């Protein structure tokens, strides 16, 4: 069960424009854009769209009136922009088409991320229980537990098919608290979007009295593979919408960033480590806005690299030393392989006799003499079940369907 810890950042709701810490013009521009797209909009809708207090929206509403930018129906508390107001809204839209909730200040974001840094209190039993759907050697659990407890970057390496990615993807289970994530952050007049519905899982409504410009979410897990490019590590502006989005590591703050297939990106391992040499060490990252303004954000995340390349192929020793926790994920021993096989058969509701288990282990060893890989049981059983279903075998998977799976899977 997820819950907010007492140490968590708690954003108080701003009751005046001054308390937001934002330039008044930025808020006015957003209100103009809301009204522009809606045609006619109520004050209640402006409050909902902006996530600001009624006092602030009332203040902006009065300014629009004083500057003759809108027409209103006071008895309905609705406004619509006149030609002058629409002109200013169009100018604002040329700068950015962002029309989400009003952003928070960079200082508040920095304070929030630092206050919500990752905290773990692990034991061998709790780690094993959390990862109980994986079959892992005791040595791996021990090394992983030590790495998580001591902090720092983790490199999972070893031959393909042994569960490196599966292990990394389950690490968010270790965290049971919730965090506040802002919709967006204001940096030198630029709005940088942070909340990403594909990354941040909203867990509950904002607490009473809290600033609704923040969402309560589970700690994020950002996964990126071979598509990673150097430009994805800094703020970017969409050429069509003119909206500025946060880089991967900013979206992953207070959570986990998994760099899968490390060494196969469009950015070389050396370039990536050079880019993050300071953030990985000092927990601070320097970004820049599209206009060239540099700013600092906390680098409060667990970075996990997973690779099936040899360490010598990734970078020279001096660079690899910066990845403190290197954990090798080897193929399974025969005993662990059999345990995994029985678990897979049970999950797929496929009867597996001792003779059949022995036969599967023998065939896998014959086709892969140097490694009983963790991927074999699920992959082969999935194919065998498909073969049996297609051939309408009422008795399910048997030696014949498994032989067909072996032929398909280990094709040369």
NUFI-970597 format. One line per 10 residues: for each residue x, y, z of N, C-alpha, C. Coordinates in steps of 0.2 Angstrom, whole numbers, plus 5000, padded with zeros to 4 digits. Layout:
BEGIN
X/Y/Z/X/Y/Z/X/Y/Z; ...
end
This chain:
BEGIN
5004/4994/5000/5000/5000/5000/5004/5006/5000; 5003/5011/4995/5007/5017/4995/5004/5022/5000; 5009/5026/5002/5007/5031/5007/5012/5037/5007; 5010/5043/5009/5015/5048/5009/5018/5048/5016; 5025/5048/5016/5029/5048/5022/5029/5055/5025; 5031/5055/5031/5031/5062/5035/5036/5066/5032; 5041/5063/5029/5047/5067/5027/5045/5071/5020; 5040/5069/5017/5038/5071/5010/5037/5078/5010; 5039/5081/5004/5037/5088/5003/5030/5089/5003; 5027/5095/5005/5020/5096/5005/5019/5103/5003
5017/5104/4997/5016/5111/4994/5010/5114/4996; 5011/5120/5000/5005/5124/5002/5002/5128/4996; 4995/5128/4996/4992/5132/4991/4993/5139/4991; 4994/5142/4985/4996/5149/4985/4989/5153/4985; 4988/5158/4989/4982/5162/4990/4983/5168/4987; 4989/5170/4984/4989/5177/4981/4994/5176/4975; 4994/5180/4971/4999/5180/4965/5006/5180/4967; 5008/5184/4972/5014/5185/4975/5017/5178/4978; 5012/5174/4981/5014/5168/4984/5016/5162/4979; 5014/5163/4973/5016/5159/4967/5023/5159/4965
5026/5165/4966/5033/5167/4965/5034/5168/4957; 5028/5168/4953/5028/5168/4946/5027/5175/4943; 5030/5177/4938/5029/5183/4934/5021/5184/4933; 5018/5190/4935/5011/5191/4933/5009/5190/4926; 5014/5192/4922/5013/5192/4914/5012/5185/4912; 5016/5180/4915/5015/5173/4913/5008/5170/4915; 5006/5172/4920/4999/5169/4922/4994/5173/4918; 4994/5179/4917/4989/5182/4912/4989/5179/4905; 4995/5178/4903/4996/5175/4896/4992/5168/4896; 4993/5164/4901/4989/5158/4901/4982/5158/4902
4980/5163/4906/4972/5164/4906/4970/5167/4899; 4973/5171/4896/4971/5173/4889/4971/5167/4884; 4975/5162/4885/4975/5156/4881/4969/5152/4882; 4968/5151/4889/4962/5147/4891/4956/5150/4888; 4955/5157/4888/4949/5160/4886/4949/5160/4878; 4955/5160/4875/4955/5160/4868/4952/5154/4865; 4954/5148/4868/4952/5142/4865/4945/5140/4867; 4943/5142/4873/4936/5141/4875/4931/5145/4872; 4933/5151/4870/4928/5156/4867/4925/5160/4872; 4921/5157/4876/4918/5159/4883/4919/5155/4888
4922/5157/4894/4924/5153/4899/4922/5156/4906; 4920/5152/4911/4918/5154/4917/4924/5155/4922; 4923/5158/4927/4929/5159/4932/4930/5153/4935; 4925/5149/4936/4926/5142/4939/4930/5138/4935; 4929/5138/4928/4933/5134/4924/4940/5137/4923; 4941/5143/4924/4948/5146/4924/4952/5143/4930; 4948/5143/4936/4951/5140/4942/4953/5133/4941; 4949/5129/4938/4950/5122/4937/4956/5121/4932; 4956/5125/4927/4961/5124/4922/4968/5127/4924; 4968/5132/4928/4974/5135/4930/4977/5131/4936
4973/5128/4940/4974/5126/4947/4976/5131/4952; 4974/5137/4951/4975/5143/4955/4969/5144/4960; 4970/5148/4965/4965/5149/4970/4960/5154/4967; 4954/5155/4969/4949/5160/4967/4952/5167/4967; 4955/5168/4973/4958/5175/4974/4963/5177/4968; 4967/5173/4966/4972/5174/4961/4968/5175/4954; 4963/5171/4952/4959/5171/4946/4955/5178/4946; 4952/5179/4952/4948/5186/4952/4953/5192/4951; 4959/5191/4953/4964/5197/4952/4965/5198/4945; 4967/5192/4941/4968/5192/4934/4962/5194/4930
4956/5192/4932/4950/5194/4929/4949/5201/4929; 4950/5204/4935/4950/5212/4936/4955/5215/4931; 4961/5213/4931/4966/5216/4926/4963/5216/4919; 4961/5210/4917/4958/5209/4910/4953/5215/4909; 4949/5216/4914/4943/5221/4913/4946/5228/4913; 4951/5229/4917/4954/5236/4917/4957/5237/4911; 4960/5232/4908/4964/5234/4902/4960/5233/4895; 4953/5232/4897/4948/5231/4891/4950/5225/4886; 4952/5220/4889/4954/5214/4885/4948/5209/4884; 4943/5210/4888/4937/5205/4888/4931/5208/4889
4926/5204/4888/4919/5206/4889/4916/5201/4894; 4912/5203/4898/4909/5198/4904/4902/5198/4905; 4899/5193/4907/4892/5193/4909/4893/5191/4917; 4893/5197/4920/4894/5196/4928/4889/5192/4931; 4883/5192/4929/4878/5187/4932/4879/5180/4931; 4883/5178/4926/4885/5171/4924/4892/5170/4926; 4896/5175/4928/4903/5174/4930/4907/5171/4924; 4905/5173/4918/4909/5171/4912/4912/5177/4908; 4917/5175/4905/4921/5180/4901/4922/5178/4894; 4923/5182/4889/4925/5181/4882/4930/5186/4880
4935/5185/4876/4940/5190/4874/4937/5194/4869; 4939/5200/4869/4937/5205/4863/4943/5204/4858; 4943/5208/4853/4948/5208/4848/4955/5209/4850; 4955/5214/4855/4962/5216/4858/4964/5210/4862; 4960/5207/4866/4962/5201/4870/4964/5195/4866; 4960/5194/4860/4962/5189/4856/4969/5190/4853; 4970/5196/4851/4977/5198/4848/4982/5196/4853; 4982/5198/4859/4987/5196/4864/4987/5189/4865; 4982/5185/4865/4982/5178/4866/4986/5175/4860; 4985/5177/4854/4988/5175/4848/4996/5176/4849
4998/5181/4852/5005/5183/4853/5008/5178/4858; 5004/5177/4863/5006/5172/4868/5007/5165/4866; 5002/5163/4861/5002/5156/4858/5008/5155/4853; 5011/5161/4850/5016/5160/4846/5023/5159/4850; 5023/5161/4856/5028/5159/4861/5028/5152/4863; 5022/5150/4865/5021/5143/4867/5014/5141/4867; 5012/5135/4865/5005/5133/4865/5004/5129/4871; 5008/5130/4876/5006/5126/4882/5000/5130/4885; 4995/5125/4887/4989/5128/4890/4987/5124/4896; 4992/5121/4899/4990/5116/4905/4990/5121/4911
4990/5118/4917/4990/5121/4923/4996/5126/4924; 4995/5131/4928/5000/5136/4929/5006/5132/4932; 5012/5134/4930/5018/5130/4932/5020/5132/4939; 5025/5128/4942/5028/5130/4949/5035/5133/4948; 5037/5137/4953/5044/5140/4952/5049/5134/4952; 5055/5136/4949/5061/5132/4949/5063/5130/4956; 5063/5135/4960/5065/5135/4967/5061/5130/4971; 5054/5130/4970/5050/5125/4973/5051/5118/4970; 5052/5118/4964/5054/5111/4961/5060/5108/4964; 5065/5112/4964/5072/5110/4967/5071/5108/4975
5067/5111/4978/5066/5110/4985/5062/5103/4986; 5057/5102/4981/5053/5096/4982/5057/5090/4980; 5061/5090/4975/5065/5084/4973/5070/5083/4978; 5073/5087/4981/5078/5086/4986/5074/5083/4993; 5069/5086/4994/5065/5083/5000/5062/5076/4999; 5061/5074/4993/5058/5068/4991/5063/5063/4989; 5070/5063/4990/5075/5059/4988/5073/5052/4990; 5076/5047/4986/5075/5040/4987/5078/5038/4994; 5073/5034/4998/5075/5032/5004/5074/5024/5005; 5078/5020/5006/5077/5013/5007/5079/5010/5013
5076/5006/5016/5078/5002/5022/5077/4995/5021; 5082/4991/5018/5081/4985/5015/5084/4979/5020; 5081/4974/5020/5084/4968/5023/5084/4962/5017; 5088/4957/5018/5088/4952/5013/5082/4949/5012; 5078/4948/5018/5071/4945/5017/5066/4949/5013; 5066/4956/5015/5062/4961/5011/5063/4961/5004; 5070/4961/5002/5072/4961/4995/5070/4955/4991; 5071/4949/4995/5069/4943/4991/5061/4942/4991; 5058/4945/4996/5050/4945/4995/5048/4949/4990; 5051/4955/4989/5049/4960/4984/5050/4957/4977
5055/4953/4976/5057/4950/4969/5055/4943/4969; 5050/4941/4973/5049/4933/4973/5046/4930/4967; 5044/4934/4962/5042/4931/4955/5048/4930/4951; 5054/4932/4953/5060/4930/4949/5064/4925/4952; 5068/4921/4949/5072/4916/4951/5079/4919/4951; 5082/4921/4957/5089/4924/4957/5093/4920/4961; 5100/4920/4959/5105/4917/4964/5106/4921/4970; 5107/4918/4976/5108/4922/4982/5113/4927/4981; 5119/4926/4977/5124/4931/4977/5122/4937/4973; 5117/4936/4968/5114/4942/4965/5110/4946/4970
5106/4943/4974/5102/4947/4979/5106/4950/4984; 5112/4947/4986/5116/4950/4991/5119/4957/4988; 5122/4956/4982/5125/4962/4978/5120/4967/4977; 5114/4965/4975/5109/4970/4973/5107/4974/4979; 5106/4970/4985/5104/4974/4991/5109/4978/4994; 5116/4976/4993/5121/4981/4995/5121/4987/4991; 5121/4986/4984/5121/4992/4980/5115/4997/4981; 5109/4994/4982/5103/4999/4984/5104/5002/4990; 5107/4999/4995/5107/5002/5002/5113/5007/5002; 5118/5006/4998/5124/5011/4998/5122/5017/4993
5118/5016/4989/5117/5021/4984/5121/5021/4978; 5120/5025/4973/5124/5025/4967/5122/5021/4961; 5125/5022/4956/5123/5019/4950/5124/5012/4950; 5119/5008/4946/5120/5001/4946/5121/4999/4939; 5125/4994/4937/5126/4992/4931/5125/4984/4931; 5120/4982/4928/5118/4975/4927/5121/4972/4920; 5125/4967/4921/5129/4965/4915/5129/4957/4914; 5130/4955/4908/5130/4948/4907/5127/4946/4901; 5127/4940/4899/5124/4937/4892/5117/4938/4892; 5114/4939/4886/5107/4940/4885/5103/4934/4887
5097/4936/4889/5092/4932/4891/5092/4929/4898; 5095/4932/4903/5096/4930/4910/5092/4934/4915; 5088/4939/4912/5084/4943/4917/5086/4950/4919; 5091/4953/4916/5093/4959/4918/5088/4965/4918; 5084/4965/4912/5079/4970/4911/5073/4968/4916; 5071/4962/4917/5066/4960/4921/5067/4962/4928; 5074/4961/4930/5076/4963/4937/5075/4971/4938; 5078/4974/4933/5078/4982/4934/5070/4984/4934; 5066/4981/4930/5059/4984/4929/5055/4983/4936; 5058/4978/4940/5054/4977/4946/5056/4981/4952
5062/4985/4951/5064/4989/4957/5060/4994/4960; 5055/4997/4955/5050/5002/4958/5046/4999/4964; 5045/4992/4964/5041/4989/4969/5044/4990/4976; 5051/4992/4977/5054/4993/4983/5052/4999/4987; 5048/5004/4983/5046/5010/4986/5039/5010/4987; 5037/5012/4993/5030/5011/4995/5027/5018/4997; 5031/5023/4996/5028/5030/4997/5027/5034/4991; 5023/5039/4991/5021/5043/4986/5025/5050/4986; 5025/5053/4980/5028/5059/4979/5024/5064/4976; 5026/5071/4976/5022/5076/4973/5026/5077/4966
5023/5078/4961/5026/5079/4954/5022/5085/4951; 5025/5091/4949/5022/5096/4946/5020/5095/4939; 5015/5098/4937/5013/5098/4930/5019/5101/4926; 5021/5107/4928/5026/5110/4924/5030/5115/4929; 5036/5117/4926/5041/5122/4930/5042/5128/4926; 5042/5133/4929/5044/5140/4925/5051/5141/4926; 5055/5142/4921/5062/5143/4921/5063/5149/4916; 5065/5155/4919/5067/5161/4915/5061/5163/4910; 5055/5162/4912/5050/5164/4908/5047/5158/4903; 5051/5153/4903/5049/5147/4899/5046/5142/4903
5040/5139/4901/5037/5134/4904/5039/5127/4902; 5042/5123/4906/5045/5116/4905/5040/5111/4908; 5037/5107/4904/5032/5102/4906/5036/5096/4909; 5034/5094/4915/5037/5089/4919/5033/5082/4919; 5026/5083/4921/5022/5078/4922/5021/5074/4915; 5021/5068/4915/5021/5064/4909/5016/5058/4910; 5010/5058/4907/5006/5052/4909/5008/5045/4908; 5013/5045/4903/5016/5038/4902/5022/5036/4907; 5024/5041/4911/5029/5040/4916/5026/5040/4923; 5022/5045/4924/5020/5046/4931/5013/5043/4932
5012/5039/4937/5006/5036/4938/5003/5039/4944; 4997/5043/4943/4994/5047/4948/4990/5042/4953; 4992/5043/4959/4989/5038/4964/4983/5040/4968; 4983/5047/4969/4977/5049/4973/4976/5057/4972; 4971/5059/4975/4969/5066/4974/4974/5070/4979; 4975/5076/4977/4979/5081/4981/4976/5082/4988; 4980/5082/4993/4978/5083/5000/4974/5090/5001; 4970/5090/5005/4967/5096/5007/4972/5101/5009; 4971/5107/5006/4976/5113/5008/4982/5113/5004; 4983/5107/5000/4989/5107/4996/4988/5110/4989
4994/5112/4986/4993/5116/4979/4992/5111/4974; 4986/5112/4970/4984/5107/4965/4988/5107/4959; 4993/5112/4959/4998/5112/4953/5002/5106/4954; 5002/5102/4959/5006/5096/4960/5002/5090/4960; 5004/5084/4958/5000/5078/4958/5004/5073/4962; 5000/5069/4966/5003/5064/4970/5003/5058/4966; 5010/5055/4965/5011/5050/4960/5015/5045/4964; 5016/5039/4961/5021/5034/4963/5027/5036/4960; 5033/5034/4963/5039/5035/4961/5040/5033/4954; 5042/5037/4949/5042/5035/4942/5048/5030/4940
5046/5027/4935/5051/5022/4931/5052/5024/4924; 5057/5027/4922/5058/5029/4915/5063/5024/4912; 5061/5021/4906/5065/5016/4903/5066/5018/4896; 5073/5018/4894/5075/5020/4887/5080/5015/4885; 5080/5013/4878/5084/5009/4875/5089/5012/4870; 5089/5008/4864/5093/5010/4859/5091/5017/4856; 5085/5019/4857/5083/5026/4854/5086/5032/4858; 5089/5031/4863/5092/5036/4867/5097/5040/4863; 5096/5047/4862/5100/5052/4859/5102/5057/4863; 5108/5060/4862/5110/5065/4866/5105/5071/4868
5101/5073/4863/5097/5078/4863/5091/5077/4868; 5090/5070/4870/5085/5069/4874/5087/5070/4882; 5093/5072/4883/5096/5073/4889/5095/5081/4891; 5092/5085/4887/5091/5092/4889/5084/5094/4887; 5082/5100/4889/5075/5102/4887/5074/5102/4880; 5068/5101/4877/5067/5101/4870/5061/5105/4869; 5061/5108/4863/5054/5112/4861/5052/5108/4855; 5045/5107/4855/5042/5103/4849/5041/5109/4844; 5043/5107/4838/5043/5112/4832/5036/5114/4831; 5031/5110/4832/5024/5112/4830/5021/5115/4836
5021/5112/4842/5017/5115/4847/5021/5121/4851; 5028/5121/4850/5032/5126/4853/5032/5125/4861; 5030/5119/4863/5030/5117/4870/5037/5114/4872; 5039/5116/4878/5046/5114/4880/5045/5108/4885; 5048/5103/4884/5047/5097/4888/5054/5095/4892; 5053/5092/4898/5059/5091/4902/5062/5085/4899; 5069/5084/4900/5073/5078/4898/5071/5072/4902; 5073/5066/4900/5072/5060/4903/5074/5060/4911; 5080/5062/4912/5082/5062/4919/5078/5067/4924; 5075/5072/4921/5071/5076/4925/5064/5073/4927
5061/5070/4922/5055/5066/4923/5056/5060/4927; 5062/5057/4928/5064/5051/4932/5066/5054/4939; 5066/5060/4940/5068/5062/4947/5064/5059/4952; 5067/5057/4958/5064/5054/4964/5062/5047/4962; 5064/5044/4956/5063/5037/4954/5068/5034/4951; 5067/5030/4946/5072/5026/4943/5073/5027/4935; 5079/5028/4933/5080/5028/4926/5084/5022/4923; 5081/5018/4919/5084/5012/4916/5086/5013/4909; 5093/5013/4908/5096/5013/4902/5097/5006/4899; 5092/5003/4895/5093/4996/4893/5097/4996/4887
5100/4990/4886/5104/4989/4880/5110/4994/4880; 5112/4995/4886/5118/5000/4886/5123/4999/4882; 5126/5004/4878/5131/5002/4873/5128/5002/4866; 5122/5002/4865/5119/5001/4858/5115/5007/4857; 5116/5013/4860/5112/5019/4859/5115/5023/4854; 5112/5028/4852/5115/5033/4847/5120/5037/4850; 5120/5037/4856/5125/5041/4860/5130/5036/4863; 5137/5036/4862/5141/5031/4865/5141/5031/4872; 5143/5026/4875/5144/5025/4882/5149/5031/4885; 5154/5032/4882/5159/5037/4884/5155/5044/4884
5152/5046/4879/5148/5052/4878/5143/5053/4884; 5139/5047/4885/5134/5047/4891/5137/5048/4897; 5143/5045/4899/5146/5045/4905/5149/5052/4906; 5152/5055/4901/5155/5062/4901/5149/5067/4902; 5143/5066/4899/5138/5070/4901/5135/5070/4908; 5136/5064/4911/5133/5063/4918/5139/5062/4923; 5145/5064/4921/5150/5063/4926/5149/5067/4933; 5147/5073/4932/5145/5078/4938/5139/5075/4941; 5133/5075/4937/5127/5073/4940/5127/5066/4944; 5131/5061/4942/5131/5055/4945/5135/5056/4952
5140/5060/4952/5144/5061/4958/5141/5066/4963; 5138/5072/4960/5136/5077/4965/5129/5078/4965; 5125/5074/4962/5118/5074/4962/5115/5080/4960; 5118/5084/4955/5115/5090/4953/5117/5090/4945; 5112/5092/4941/5112/5092/4934/5111/5099/4931; 5115/5101/4926/5114/5108/4923/5111/5107/4916; 5105/5110/4916/5101/5110/4909/5101/5117/4906; 5098/5117/4900/5098/5124/4897/5091/5125/4894; 5088/5130/4894/5082/5132/4890/5083/5133/4883; 5078/5132/4879/5080/5133/4872/5082/5140/4870
5081/5145/4875/5084/5152/4874/5091/5152/4876; 5094/5147/4879/5101/5147/4881/5102/5148/4888; 5097/5149/4892/5097/5150/4899/5099/5144/4903; 5104/5143/4907/5106/5137/4910/5103/5137/4917; 5101/5131/4920/5098/5131/4926/5100/5124/4929; 5100/5124/4936/5102/5118/4940/5096/5114/4942; 5096/5108/4942/5090/5104/4945/5094/5098/4949; 5090/5096/4954/5093/5090/4958/5093/5084/4953; 5098/5079/4954/5099/5073/4950/5097/5068/4956; 5091/5067/4958/5089/5063/4963/5086/5057/4961
5089/5052/4958/5086/5046/4955/5091/5041/4955; 5089/5035/4954/5093/5029/4954/5094/5027/4946; 5100/5027/4944/5101/5026/4937/5104/5019/4936; 5100/5015/4932/5102/5008/4931/5104/5007/4924; 5109/5004/4923/5112/5002/4916/5111/4994/4915; 5109/4992/4910/5108/4985/4908/5111/4984/4902; 5116/4979/4901/5120/4978/4895/5122/4970/4894; 5122/4968/4888/5124/4961/4887/5131/4962/4883; 5134/4968/4883/5141/4968/4880/5146/4967/4886; 5152/4965/4884/5157/4965/4889/5159/4972/4891
5161/4972/4897/5163/4979/4900/5169/4982/4896; 5173/4978/4894/5179/4981/4890/5176/4984/4883; 5171/4982/4881/5168/4985/4875/5164/4992/4876; 5162/4993/4882/5158/4999/4884/5163/5005/4884; 5168/5005/4888/5172/5011/4889/5178/5008/4893; 5183/5013/4893/5190/5011/4896/5189/5011/4904; 5193/5007/4907/5193/5006/4914/5191/5012/4918; 5194/5018/4917/5194/5024/4920/5186/5026/4921; 5183/5025/4915/5176/5027/4914/5172/5022/4918; 5173/5016/4918/5169/5011/4921/5169/5011/4928
5175/5014/4931/5175/5015/4938/5170/5019/4941; 5167/5024/4937/5162/5028/4939/5155/5025/4940; 5155/5019/4937/5149/5015/4939/5150/5010/4944; 5149/5012/4950/5152/5009/4956/5149/5002/4957; 5143/5001/4956/5140/4994/4958/5139/4990/4951; 5143/4986/4950/5143/4982/4944/5141/4975/4946; 5135/4972/4944/5132/4966/4946/5131/4961/4940; 5135/4956/4940/5134/4951/4934/5128/4946/4935; 5124/4946/4930/5118/4941/4930/5120/4936/4925; 5122/4930/4929/5124/4924/4925/5118/4920/4923
5119/4915/4918/5114/4910/4917/5113/4906/4923; 5107/4903/4924/5105/4899/4930/5109/4893/4930; 5109/4891/4937/5112/4884/4938/5106/4879/4936; 5108/4873/4936/5102/4868/4934/5097/4868/4939; 5098/4868/4945/5093/4868/4950/5089/4874/4950; 5091/4880/4949/5087/4886/4948/5083/4886/4942; 5086/4883/4936/5083/4882/4930/5077/4878/4931; 5078/4872/4934/5072/4868/4935/5066/4871/4940; 5069/4875/4945/5064/4879/4949/5060/4883/4944; 5063/4887/4940/5060/4892/4936/5055/4888/4931
5057/4883/4928/5053/4879/4924/5047/4876/4927; 5047/4874/4933/5041/4872/4937/5036/4877/4938; 5039/4883/4939/5035/4889/4941/5031/4891/4934; 5035/4891/4929/5032/4893/4922/5026/4888/4920; 5028/4882/4921/5023/4877/4919/5016/4878/4924; 5018/4879/4930/5012/4880/4935/5008/4886/4933; 5011/4892/4931/5008/4898/4929/5004/4897/4923; 5006/4893/4918/5003/4892/4912/4998/4886/4912; 4998/4883/4918/4994/4877/4919/4995/4871/4914; 5002/4870/4914/5004/4865/4909/5007/4859/4914
5004/4853/4914/5007/4848/4918/5014/4846/4915; 5018/4845/4920/5025/4844/4918/5028/4838/4923; 5028/4832/4920/5031/4827/4924/5038/4827/4925; 5041/4823/4930/5048/4823/4931/5052/4821/4924; 5049/4816/4921/5052/4814/4914/5052/4820/4909; 5047/4823/4909/5046/4829/4904/5051/4834/4906; 5052/4836/4913/5056/4841/4915/5063/4839/4914; 5065/4833/4915/5072/4830/4913/5073/4831/4906; 5068/4830/4901/5069/4830/4894/5070/4837/4892; 5066/4842/4895/5067/4849/4893/5074/4852/4895
5076/4850/4901/5083/4852/4903/5088/4849/4899; 5088/4843/4897/5092/4840/4892/5093/4843/4886; 5087/4845/4883/5086/4848/4876/5089/4855/4876; 5087/4859/4881/5090/4865/4882/5098/4865/4883; 5100/4861/4887/5108/4860/4887/5111/4858/4881; 5108/4854/4877/5110/4852/4871/5111/4857/4866; 5106/4861/4865/5105/4867/4861/5109/4873/4863; 5110/4874/4870/5114/4879/4872/5118/4877/4878; 5124/4873/4876/5128/4870/4880/5132/4874/4886; 5132/4880/4884/5136/4884/4889/5131/4888/4894
5125/4888/4893/5121/4893/4897/5113/4890/4897; 5111/4889/4903/5104/4888/4904/5101/4895/4905; 5098/4898/4900/5096/4905/4901/5089/4905/4904; 5088/4911/4908/5082/4912/4912/5076/4913/4907; 5077/4915/4901/5072/4916/4896/5069/4909/4893; 5073/4904/4893/5071/4898/4890/5064/4895/4892; 5063/4894/4898/5057/4891/4900/5050/4894/4898; 5050/4901/4899/5044/4905/4897/5043/4905/4889; 5049/4906/4886/5049/4907/4878/5047/4900/4875; 5050/4895/4878/5048/4888/4875/5041/4886/4876
5039/4887/4882/5032/4885/4884/5027/4889/4881; 5028/4895/4879/5024/4899/4876/5023/4896/4869; 5028/4895/4865/5028/4892/4859/5025/4885/4859; 5027/4881/4864/5024/4874/4864/5016/4874/4865; 5014/4879/4869/5007/4879/4870/5003/4882/4864; 5007/4886/4860/5004/4888/4854/5003/4883/4849; 5008/4879/4849/5008/4873/4844/5003/4868/4846; 5002/4866/4852/4997/4862/4855/4990/4864/4854; 4989/4871/4855/4982/4874/4854/4980/4874/4846; 4985/4875/4842/4984/4875/4835/4982/4868/4832
4985/4863/4835/4984/4856/4833/4978/4853/4837; 4975/4857/4841/4969/4855/4845/4971/4849/4849; 4976/4849/4852/4978/4843/4856/4975/4844/4863; 4970/4840/4865/4966/4840/4871/4971/4839/4877; 4976/4835/4876/4980/4834/4882/4986/4839/4883; 4986/4844/4879/4990/4850/4881/4997/4848/4878; 5002/4852/4881/5009/4851/4879/5012/4844/4880; 5015/4841/4875/5018/4835/4876/5025/4835/4872; 5028/4829/4872/5035/4829/4869/5035/4832/4862; 5030/4830/4858/5030/4832/4851/5029/4839/4850
5025/4843/4854/5024/4850/4854/5030/4853/4856; 5033/4850/4861/5039/4854/4864/5045/4853/4859; 5046/4847/4856/5051/4846/4850/5050/4852/4845; 5044/4853/4843/5042/4858/4838/5044/4865/4841; 5043/4866/4847/5045/4873/4850/5053/4873/4850; 5056/4868/4851/5064/4868/4851/5066/4869/4844; 5063/4866/4839/5065/4867/4832/5064/4875/4830; 5059/4878/4832/5057/4884/4830/5062/4889/4834; 5063/4888/4841/5066/4893/4845/5074/4893/4844; 5077/4887/4843/5084/4886/4842/5086/4886/4835
5082/4889/4830/5083/4888/4823/5090/4891/4821; 5094/4888/4817/5100/4890/4815/5100/4892/4808
end
